[in-house]
Amino acid sequence: MVFIHRTWVLMILAEFVIMLMSRTTEAKVPAVIVFGDSSVDAGNNNQIPTVARSNFVPYGRDFPGGVPTGRFSNGRVPTDFISEAFGLRPIVPAYLDPMYNISDFAVGVTFASAGSGYDNATSDVLSVISLSRELDYYKEYQRKLKAYLGEAKAKIVIKEALYLMSLGTNDFLENYYTMPDRRNQFTVDQYQVFLIGIARKFVTDLYKLGARKVSVGGLPPMGCMPLERTTNLFNGYECMEEYNMVALSFNNKLSGLVNRLNKELKGIQVVFSNPYQVFLGLLKKPSSYGFVEAETACCATGMFEMGYACSRLRALSCEDADKYIFWDAFHPTQRTSRIISDHLVKTVLHKFL
C-alpha cells in the first residue's frame, strides 16, 4: 500500500510539472492522435493483461517526476516531442490511463499498444491491443469528444488533428521471423504487400471518420537493435543486414502507398515519416551526435541482451542515458527519440505547422 501511495503521489507531481511545461500558443493543429506500438505507447498496456509492460523502474527515470508511466523509454517518446513541437502539450497521454479524461485527450491521445502491429496476428503474440481494436477505441473517443466539445467543434478537431502512425517493426521481428504461421503462408515480400494492404485500409478508414492529416511512419534499421544483434553471434554481433534490407523494402512500399493515397482520397494530406536514414546516421557516427554507445543498451548488463525490455529483477542501467542510442534492447533513449522527432518535424511534418 505504501508503494502504491508513493507511486500516485509521484504521478500527480509529474502531471503538475507537465502542466507547467505546457505551451499556451495557438496551435494550427489542435490535437495529435496516435496509433502504433511500443515506440509510441504511453501506458495503454499498463491496463491490460500482458507481459509487454514497462511500468517499473528504471523506466521513466528521466521523465518528469521520475515516474515509470508505461513508456518504453527512460523519458519521453517521439510523439511527445512532436506534440510539443506543434505547440501542444509536451506529452501525449494513453487513452486507457485512468489519470486522464476527455479534457486531456481533446488535445492529444495515443491508442498505441506495445507489441502491436499492422497484422492482428502480431498483437496475439504478446496478447496486446490490435490495430483494429485501436481503431475501435478511436471511434469511442470521437463519441466522447463530440459530447465534450459539441458536434461542430469536435468535427473541426477531428479534421484538423494530426494523425501519427508508428507500426511495422513487430510484424517482422516478433511475428514473421519468430512465429512460423506467416512464414508458411507468405514470402517476406508477399508479407510486406499483405501489411501494405492493411495500412491502406486503416488510413482509408481514418479518412472516412474525418481524418485529413496523416503521417505514416516508416521502419528504423531494425537489424541494428541490440536484441537482433544477439542472433548475429558468428558475425561479431554486427547488425542483421537482412532485417535492414526488409525495412528498406517495406519503407519503399509505404512511400508508394502514401503517394497513391494522396491521389485517391480527395482532400487528404498523407506524409511518409521515415526514420531510417537519420537513425542509421546516429548508429554509424554516434560521436558526431554526442553518443558514446551505439550497440548495447543503457538499461542492460553491458552485454548484448536477449530480453525485449529491461528486467524487473536485474534493473541495471548506465549512469547517463543521454550517451546511449538505445535505452533497452529494443527501444531508443529519450535523447535519440528527440533527435529523430526533431528531424521528422523539420523535414516532413513541418507542412502541418
Salt bridges, closest charged atoms under 4 A:
GLU15 OE2 - ARG89 NH2 2.93
ASP62 OD2 - ARG61 NE 3.65
ASP80 OD2 - ARG71 NE 2.88
GLU84 OE1 - ARG76 NH1 3.06
ASP104 OD1 - ARG89 NH1 3.04
ASP119 OD2 - ARG182 NE 2.78
GLU140 OE1 - LYS144 NZ 3.68
GLU151 OE2 - LYS146 NZ 3.80
GLU151 OE2 - LYS155 NZ 3.85
GLU160 OE1 - LYS213 NZ 2.79
ASP189 OD1 - LYS253 NZ 2.89
ASP205 OD2 - LYS201 NZ 2.85
GLU264 OE1 - ARG200 NH1 2.66
GLU305 OE1 - ARG314 NH2 3.93
ASP328 OD1 - HIS331 ND1 2.84
